[in-house]
Amino acid sequence: MDRFRADSHSDVRPAPALPPLSNPNSRKLEVSEYQTWKGHIVSAMASLSRGIKRLLFGKPSADRALSLYDSFCKEASGRIPDEFHRNIRDYEIACVMHLHDIGKVQCKTINNQKHEVLAGGSRSVRKNMLETIRADIDLSTTELAYRFLSQDRSLPTGFLQRALIPHFVDTVIRHYRVNREAAEDVVAEIADSQGLRKDRDITFERILEVKNRIRWHFSEPSTSDRTQMDFPDKPDGLMTFDRTSPATTPPGLEPPQQSRYELDREDKKYIRTVVDNGKGIKIPRHDLLNRLKRKALRNKKEALMAGLGTLFSTFFLGVGSGGMAAVLNLIYYIGYYALWSGITHAVRMVRALKAIQRMQVSGDFRLDGSEFDFISELDEKKFRVFMRSLRYICSHETLGRIYNAYAELEKDAQARLAMNPDVHSLDDVIKLEEGKARYLHRRENIRKAFRLYDVLYTTVTADLGRMDKEWENSVSDLWDGKFARMNPARREALFNRAANDPRVTERAFHLVTNKSGWLKSIFPQFSKKGGIPVAERQQALEEYQQIIDQEMPELASNDSDREMLNRHTETATHVAKDGVGLYMLKLLRDTVNSTLTHGLKLGWSSIQGAPRMEVMPLMPKPSFQGLATFGFFFTVDFLLEQVNTRINKHRFEAIQKGKKATTGFGLWRRFRTGREEVNTTRRLAKDNLPDFIEKVLKLHKYHKELVDEMKLQKELSDKNPYGRPYEYMDDYEAAIMILKRKKYEFWIREMMAGAVGELHRSIQTKTQYLDSRMADIIAGE
């Protein structure tokens, strides 16, 4: 603690600009929550291992810790002139050893007098700890006390009288020019008035009270000075305000505010440390409860379906058995769902950790070509592994983590902005600083949570930019060499037929539809060159219709109905595929369920000493009743999913249009919050993300094949000086290649303009808005 006044620090600087969430030029990956849980498990196992070692081999030897203590004391003694302060410094070094558990400060009676001594700790001295210990030795006394308090640990024996009180006394002597005896009397009186009598009485609030009351005591003017200040030597007539002659009225001087609480650098650092450790001082913290609440709201449909299934099963059993089997069935289902959920999360965690490893190994790919002007196959493979691994992490962890981080950021920002500053209340002053620290902590959390998704999105953006640049250079030559001089009607019909080719539509069932209008979407820069006269345009359209009737007679005039039928057929195919897959999964779960139940019965019969059961459990078989039940729940689940998706899309359209949608009904109707909008975008982005990445990889692969094919065709054409460019490439195949690439690009651009891209943009925009509102608070007001 350098001074008791917060505004007297020469090293206090304005808050630096907060780092941006997005960094397109970096592929550096942040630690995911799966890695954090892995670290917790490894730390727990290491602690268990140390406990077993202590149990088997006893505590580490204290000789090395005492030798290290002596070396630090000798090093510090050369910088301290008097023995009194050398003893204080030696004691604080012992406290640092106590902090790192390589020593323990104990009270021992020697010659009928109590002395604080350093004994062996629970951890052995290691080389990697020396730099940390050396840095902690340079901490001030209050900083050292705050380190113990931030870890919820008791202060070492004798810390109050041997370190904290002498530190307060030295600070008073240094800054207020009083003798030691007077300083000791003042500090002792103030400390006693605030309840600081024993080591266990040391708290953050009491330290603040003592520091601020010492400042008030020595900054308070004497009675005679205050009388002279408040009542200057003037006639009585001039002491009251004269409205007719304001200039003759002396200014009214207010007495100095002696009850204004202030925090110095050490106090603010302690608050930030406590907040970063996931705790709170004066503001309640309910992170776990909020996360569980948000998870329940996100999975309410699944919970509803599982609850209905359990209740139906319990009800029918209760009717048939009189109630007892229903209770057992309910208990069994709760345990079964808990076990299945635990296994699912464990498998997902293992897969995520493997994906992280693959992602870290393959993250050094290069897509800008080499000296041979092409991308190596190794980089292509690394790119695919990197994107698929990153997609898995983002789908199962990152998007939910982003939502949780932003929700907490917005809530804490609103709470801090709603606070009314009252510097005369210690609790309020701590709350104000804690609110600021909480925001900075949440801001760092969302930056870390956003990092993986930012890497995914910016990598896709960079790859698209590279492919577009290559495509623009190639398509210009292709247009000039093959399609520029082609009959417009023939060209329109060619591309219309190619657009209905199964290789382009990628549909198992497809009715041919009219897909004209390709020119403006694929070659917009060329379609504007050289306008066609009206008469020639009308003639070309008539020729185009004749060609359509000749080459595609099955093309119906009602294209909208055919396109709708295509969409419905595709949807029905997906629903049937999902239904069969879910039913097979249900049979698998029922098989595991019956096997586990039979195993429990065998174990219970062996415990009771009953004859062993040899009857194997009946494997579940498809039945009409089972199919009907499954069909009912599958239909309800499908309809609920469709309703939920439609609601989310409606809300997302309002978000994109910048409208504030409402939620609730009646008296409870209100505008949706920013975190609710983020949750809507997150849900749609999660649904689209797997398809988005697969289409990116398809475009990436197909673009490479297309560019290679065009290079080959150009080389073949160049060998014949009298031939036309691309004359060895079939017109129809060329149209299919162009349309297929355009289709992939269109899908990706559409998703980037939709929820996948909106999530990336909105998180940054909303965070920047909160930063602007919190700017004055972060800068120190």
Residue pairs with C-beta under 8 A, 6 or more apart in sequence:
1 140
1 141
1 142
1 143
1 167
1 171
1 211
1 264
1 266
2 9
2 140
2 264
2 265
3 9
3 171
3 175
3 264
4 171
4 175
4 211
4 212
4 214
4 215
4 262
4 264
5 215
5 262
5 264
6 12
6 262
6 263
6 264
6 265
7 262
9 264
9 265
11 265
12 265
12 780
14 779
14 780
15 778
15 779
15 780
18 443
18 771
18 778
19 447
20 764
21 446
21 447
21 450
21 454
21 763
21 764
21 767
22 450
22 454
22 458
22 760
22 764
23 454
23 458
24 454
24 458
24 461
24 462
26 455
27 363
27 455
27 459
28 451
29 359
29 360
29 363
29 451
29 452
29 455
30 448
30 449
30 451
30 452
31 448
32 352
32 356
32 393
32 397
32 398
32 401
32 452
33 397
33 401
34 349
34 352
34 353
34 356
34 393
34 397
35 353
35 356
37 349
38 349
38 353
50 122
50 123
54 122
59 120
59 121
59 122
60 102
60 120
60 121
60 122
60 123
60 124
60 125
61 120
61 124
62 103
62 119
62 120
62 121
64 124
64 125
65 97
65 102
65 103
65 118
65 120
65 121
65 125
66 103
66 118
66 120
68 97
68 102
68 125
68 130
68 133
69 93
69 94
69 97
69 103
69 118
72 93
72 133
72 134
72 137
73 89
73 90
73 93
76 86
76 89
76 90
76 93
76 137
77 86
77 89
77 90
80 86
80 89
85 170
88 162
88 163
88 166
88 167
91 105
91 116
91 158
91 162
91 163
92 137
92 141
92 144
92 163
93 137
94 103
94 105
94 116
94 118
94 156
95 105
95 144
95 156
95 159
95 163
96 133
96 136
96 137
96 139
96 144
97 103
97 118
97 121
97 133
98 104
98 105
98 118
98 121
98 156
99 136
99 144
99 147
99 148
99 153
100 121
100 123
100 129
100 132
100 133
100 136
101 121
101 122
101 123
102 121
102 123
102 124
102 125
102 129
102 133
103 118
103 119
103 120
103 121
104 118
104 119
104 120
104 121
104 122
105 116
105 117
105 118
105 119
105 156
105 157
105 158
106 116
106 117
106 118
106 119
106 157
107 114
107 115
107 116
107 117
107 157
107 158
108 114
108 115
108 116
108 117
109 115
116 156
116 157
116 158
116 162
136 144
136 147
139 147
140 167
140 266
141 163
141 164
141 167
142 164
142 167
142 207
142 266
143 266
143 269
143 270
144 163
145 155
145 159
145 163
145 164
145 202
145 207
146 204
146 266
146 269
146 270
146 273
148 154
148 155
148 156
149 155
149 202
149 203
149 204
149 270
150 270
150 273
150 274
150 277
151 277
154 199
154 200
155 199
155 200
155 202
156 199
157 199
158 199
159 199
159 202
160 196
160 197
160 198
160 199
160 201
160 202
164 196
164 202
164 207
165 187
165 188
165 191
168 187
168 191
168 210
168 211
168 214
169 180
169 183
169 184
169 187
171 214
172 178
172 183
172 186
172 187
172 214
172 218
173 179
173 180
173 183
176 183
176 218
178 186
178 218
186 214
186 217
186 218
187 210
187 214
190 210
190 213
190 214
190 217
191 197
191 210
193 213
194 206
194 209
194 210
194 213
195 201
195 206
196 202
196 206
196 210
204 267
204 270
204 281
205 426
205 430
208 261
208 263
208 267
208 426
208 430
209 426
211 264
212 261
212 262
212 426
215 262
216 258
216 259
219 256
219 258
220 256
220 258
221 229
221 256
226 255
229 253
229 255
230 253
230 255
231 239
232 250
234 250
238 248
238 249
238 250
239 250
240 249
241 249
241 252
242 248
242 249
257 424
259 424
260 423
260 424
261 423
261 424
261 425
261 426
261 429
262 423
262 429
263 271
263 429
263 430
263 433
267 433
268 433
268 437
271 281
271 430
271 433
271 434
271 437
272 437
272 440
272 441
274 280
274 281
274 437
275 434
275 437
275 438
275 441
276 437
276 441
278 285
278 287
279 285
280 434
281 430
281 434
282 427
282 430
282 431
282 434
283 415
283 431
283 434
283 435
283 438
287 408
290 404
290 407
290 408
290 411
291 404
294 403
294 404
294 407
294 679
295 400
296 303
298 400
298 679
298 683
301 637
301 640
301 641
301 644
304 640
305 633
305 636
305 637
305 640
306 337
308 633
309 633
310 330
310 333
313 329
313 333
314 326
314 329
314 330
314 333
315 326
317 325
317 326
317 329
318 325
318 326
336 593
340 589
348 396
351 392
352 392
352 393
352 396
352 397
355 388
355 389
355 390
355 392
355 393
356 389
356 393
358 385
358 386
358 389
359 385
359 386
359 389
359 390
359 393
361 385
362 381
362 382
362 383
362 385
362 386
362 389
363 382
363 386
364 382
365 379
365 380
365 382
365 383
365 386
366 375
366 376
366 379
367 375
367 379
367 383
367 462
367 463
367 466
368 375
368 466
369 375
370 376
375 704
380 700
380 701
380 704
383 463
383 700
384 697
384 700
386 459
387 456
387 459
387 460
387 693
387 696
387 697
388 693
388 697
390 452
390 455
390 456
390 459
391 456
391 689
391 690
391 693
393 452
394 452
394 453
394 456
394 689
395 686
395 689
395 690
398 449
398 452
398 453
399 453
399 682
399 685
399 686
399 689
399 759
400 682
401 449
402 446
402 449
402 450
402 453
402 678
402 682
402 759
402 763
403 675
403 678
403 679
403 682
404 449
405 442
405 445
405 446
405 448
405 449
405 450
406 446
406 674
406 675
406 678
406 763
406 766
406 767
407 675
407 678
407 679
408 442
408 445
409 439
409 442
409 443
409 445
409 446
409 767
409 770
410 673
410 674
410 675
410 766
410 770
411 675
412 435
412 438
412 439
412 442
413 439
413 442
413 770
413 773
413 774
415 435
416 432
416 435
416 436
416 438
416 439
416 774
416 777
417 773
417 774
417 777
419 428
419 431
419 432
419 435
421 428
421 432
421 781
422 428
422 429
423 429
435 777
436 774
436 777
436 778
439 770
439 774
439 777
439 778
440 778
443 767
443 771
446 763
446 767
450 763
453 759
453 760
454 760
456 693
457 756
457 757
457 760
460 692
460 693
460 696
460 748
460 752
461 752
463 696
463 700
464 696
464 745
464 748
467 699
467 700
467 703
468 745
470 703
470 707
471 703
471 707
471 741
474 706
474 707
474 710
475 523
475 738
477 710
477 714
477 725
477 726
478 710
478 726
478 734
478 738
479 523
479 526
480 725
481 717
481 724
481 725
481 726
482 724
482 725
482 726
482 729
482 731
482 734
483 491
483 523
484 526
486 494
486 731
487 540
487 543
488 532
488 540
488 544
489 540
489 541
489 543
489 544
489 546
489 547
490 543
490 547
491 519
492 516
492 518
492 519
492 540
492 544
492 547
493 544
493 547
493 548
493 551
493 552
494 731
494 732
494 735
495 515
495 518
495 519
495 735
495 739
496 514
496 515
496 516
496 518
496 548
496 552
497 551
497 552
497 732
498 504
498 732
498 735
498 736
498 739
499 505
499 515
499 518
499 739
500 510
500 512
500 513
500 515
500 552
501 736
502 510
503 736
503 740
504 736
504 739
504 740
504 743
507 566
507 569
507 570
508 573
509 566
509 569
509 570
509 573
510 566
511 556
511 562
511 563
511 565
511 566
512 552
512 554
512 555
512 562
513 555
513 559
513 562
513 563
513 566
514 548
514 555
514 559
516 544
518 739
519 527
520 527
521 742
521 746
522 738
522 739
522 742
532 540
548 555
556 562
575 638
579 634
582 634
583 627
583 630
583 634
586 630
587 620
587 622
590 620
591 619
591 620
594 617
594 618
594 619
594 620
595 617
597 617
598 613
598 616
598 617
601 613
602 612
602 613
605 611
605 612
605 613
606 612
620 626
645 687
648 680
648 683
648 684
649 684
651 661
651 672
651 677
651 680
652 680
652 681
652 684
652 754
652 755
652 758
654 660
654 661
655 661
655 677
655 680
655 681
655 758
655 762
656 758
660 671
660 672
661 671
661 672
662 669
662 670
662 671
662 672
663 669
663 670
663 671
663 672
663 676
664 670
674 766
677 762
678 759
678 762
678 763
678 766
681 755
681 758
681 759
681 762
682 759
684 754
684 755
685 755
685 756
685 758
685 759
687 755
688 751
688 754
688 755
688 756
689 756
691 751
692 748
692 751
692 756
695 744
695 747
695 748
695 751
696 748
698 744
699 741
699 744
699 745
699 748
702 740
702 741
702 744
703 741
706 737
706 741
709 729
709 737
710 726
713 726
713 728
713 729
714 725
714 726
716 728
717 723
717 724
717 725
717 726
717 727
717 728
720 727
726 734
751 757
771 778
